[in-house]
Amino acid sequence: MPTTPATAANSAQNGSAGAEAPEILLELVDESGNTIGTAEKLSAHQPPGQLHRAFSVFLFDETGRLLLQQRALGKYHSPGVWSNTCCGHPYPDEGPFAAAARRTHEELGVSPTLLAEAGTVRYNHPDPASGLVEQEFNHLFVGLVQSSLRPDPEEVGDTAFVTPRELAEQHAKDPFSAWFMTVLDAARPAIRELTGDAVGW
């Protein structure tokens, strides 16, 4: 994966608990998504939360199944829950598209064969388990994955490709991230454009 100045300066980020890592900064934004400063990652998620830039990726296979990931148990925020393909935060001065491609490769060991912007969504989601708060201005991306996954076990506990019906069944019985349905619903128009109406997203 190519190294940029942003990634070189922040190459130790993995979001796992207990790791000795340098301070990780997030980009704070206003309600319109304009950058207004930076904050340390964990402090930005302490109640009531500071509005910061984030991204969410939804990748699909050639049959239109969505790639889910189960977050590793060692992650400090929302460990062990299922969520969309990849999500995270751009570094300061790193574009959301570059960050989405970077983290998808770091977490899952793949580069999307297609990755397209799918709008933005702003939300405020407290996490009951950790007490942390997601105040995010989230950039959405949809795309295709065609190569074999090589998940990083420090980031990803499990993966699954699901149809809309299988997702509904799994969502009814397994824990999912607090933000999952918000970002999925916001991305649905772009998902339908990518996968076609017949798939049912």
C-alpha positions in Angstrom: 0.0 0.0 0.0 1.5 3.4 -0.9 2.6 5.5 2.0 1.5 9.2 2.2 2.8 11.8 4.6 -0.4 11.3 6.7 0.0 7.6 6.9 3.7 7.8 7.6 3.1 10.1 10.5 0.4 7.9 11.9 1.4 4.4 10.9 0.9 2.9 14.4 -2.9 3.4 14.5 -4.8 0.1 15.0 -7.6 1.1 17.4 -6.8 -1.9 19.7 -6.8 -1.8 23.5 -3.5 -2.0 25.4 -1.3 -1.0 22.5 1.5 1.5 23.1 1.0 3.9 20.3 1.6 7.6 19.7 -1.2 10.1 20.1 -3.8 9.7 17.3 -5.5 12.9 16.1 -8.9 13.2 14.5 -10.2 16.0 12.4 -12.9 18.1 14.1 -15.6 19.5 11.9 -18.6 21.8 12.0 -22.2 20.8 11.1 -21.4 21.4 7.4 -18.3 19.2 7.5 -15.8 22.0 7.5 -12.5 21.4 9.4 -12.3 23.4 12.6 -9.4 21.7 14.5 -8.2 18.4 15.8 -8.6 16.3 18.9 -7.1 13.2 20.4 -9.0 10.1 19.3 -10.2 8.8 22.6 -11.0 12.2 24.0 -13.2 13.0 20.9 -15.3 10.0 21.8 -15.8 10.9 25.5 -19.3 12.1 26.4 -20.9 14.2 25.0 -18.5 13.6 22.1 -16.8 16.1 19.6 -18.1 16.1 16.1 -15.3 14.7 13.9 -14.8 13.4 10.4 -15.3 9.6 9.8 -15.9 7.2 6.9 -17.8 4.0 6.3 -17.2 1.5 3.5 -19.7 -1.0 2.0 -18.1 -3.6 -0.3 -20.0 -6.2 -2.2 -19.1 -9.4 -4.1 -20.1 -10.0 -7.7 -23.5 -11.4 -6.7 -24.4 -8.3 -4.6 -23.7 -9.8 -1.2 -22.5 -7.3 1.5 -19.2 -7.9 3.2 -19.7 -7.6 7.0 -16.9 -7.6 9.5 -17.1 -8.5 13.2 -14.9 -6.1 15.2 -12.0 -7.8 17.1 -12.5 -8.3 20.8 -9.4 -6.3 21.6 -10.8 -3.0 20.1 -11.4 -0.3 22.7 -14.7 0.8 21.1 -17.6 -1.6 20.2 -15.5 -4.8 20.4 -17.0 -8.1 19.1 -20.0 -6.5 17.3 -20.8 -6.8 13.7 -20.6 -3.8 11.4 -20.2 -2.7 7.8 -17.1 -3.7 5.7 -14.8 -1.0 7.2 -15.1 2.2 9.1 -12.7 4.7 10.7 -11.3 8.2 10.7 -9.1 10.1 8.3 -6.0 11.5 9.7 -5.8 15.3 9.7 -5.1 16.4 6.1 -5.9 13.0 4.7 -8.9 12.8 2.3 -11.8 10.5 3.3 -11.4 8.5 0.0 -7.7 7.8 0.7 -8.5 6.9 4.3 -11.2 4.5 3.3 -8.9 2.7 0.8 -6.1 2.6 3.3 -8.1 1.2 6.2 -9.8 -1.4 4.1 -6.4 -2.7 3.0 -5.0 -2.5 6.6 -8.0 -4.3 8.2 -9.0 -6.8 5.5 -5.9 -7.2 3.3 -7.8 -6.2 0.1 -8.0 -3.2 -2.2 -11.5 -2.7 -3.7 -11.7 -3.1 -7.4 -14.2 -0.2 -7.3 -14.8 2.4 -4.7 -17.2 5.3 -5.1 -18.5 8.1 -3.0 -22.0 7.6 -1.6 -22.8 10.8 0.2 -22.4 11.8 3.9 -24.4 11.4 7.1 -24.2 13.1 10.4 -25.2 11.2 13.6 -24.9 11.1 17.4 -24.8 7.5 18.7 -23.8 6.7 22.3 -22.4 3.2 22.8 -24.2 1.7 25.9 -21.4 -0.9 26.5 -18.4 1.5 26.6 -20.1 4.8 27.4 -18.3 6.4 24.4 -20.1 8.6 22.0 -20.0 8.7 18.2 -20.5 12.3 17.1 -19.6 11.9 13.4 -19.8 13.5 10.1 -19.4 10.3 8.1 -18.3 10.0 4.4 -19.9 6.9 2.8 -18.3 4.7 0.1 -19.6 1.7 -1.8 -17.6 -0.6 -4.0 -16.7 -4.1 -5.1 -14.3 -6.7 -3.7 -13.0 -9.5 -5.9 -9.9 -10.8 -4.2 -9.5 -13.1 -1.2 -9.7 -11.5 2.2 -6.7 -11.5 4.5 -8.1 -10.0 7.7 -5.8 -8.6 10.4 -6.8 -10.5 13.6 -6.1 -7.4 15.8 -8.8 -5.6 13.9 -11.3 -8.2 12.6 -12.8 -11.1 14.5 -14.7 -12.6 11.6 -16.2 -11.7 8.2 -19.3 -12.7 6.3 -20.9 -12.0 2.9 -24.7 -11.6 3.3 -27.8 -11.1 1.2 -30.4 -8.6 2.4 -32.5 -11.4 3.9 -29.4 -12.9 5.6 -28.5 -9.5 7.0 -32.0 -9.1 8.5 -31.8 -12.5 10.1 -28.3 -11.8 11.6 -29.2 -8.3 12.7 -32.1 -9.7 14.7 -30.0 -12.1 16.7 -26.4 -10.8 16.8 -25.0 -7.5 18.3 -24.3 -4.8 15.7 -22.5 -1.5 16.0 -24.7 1.4 17.2 -24.1 3.3 13.9 -24.6 0.4 11.5 -28.2 0.9 10.5 -27.7 4.7 10.2 -24.9 4.4 7.7 -26.5 1.5 5.8 -29.7 3.4 5.3 -27.9 6.5 4.2 -25.9 4.5 1.7 -28.8 2.6 0.3 -29.4 4.7 -2.8 -25.8 4.3 -3.9 -25.9 0.6 -2.9 -28.9 0.0 -5.1 -27.2 1.8 -8.0 -24.2 -0.4 -7.6 -25.9 -3.8 -7.1 -29.2 -3.3 -9.1 -32.8 -3.3 -7.9 -33.1 -7.1 -8.2 -30.7 -7.8 -5.3 -33.1 -6.1 -2.9 -30.9 -3.6 -1.0 
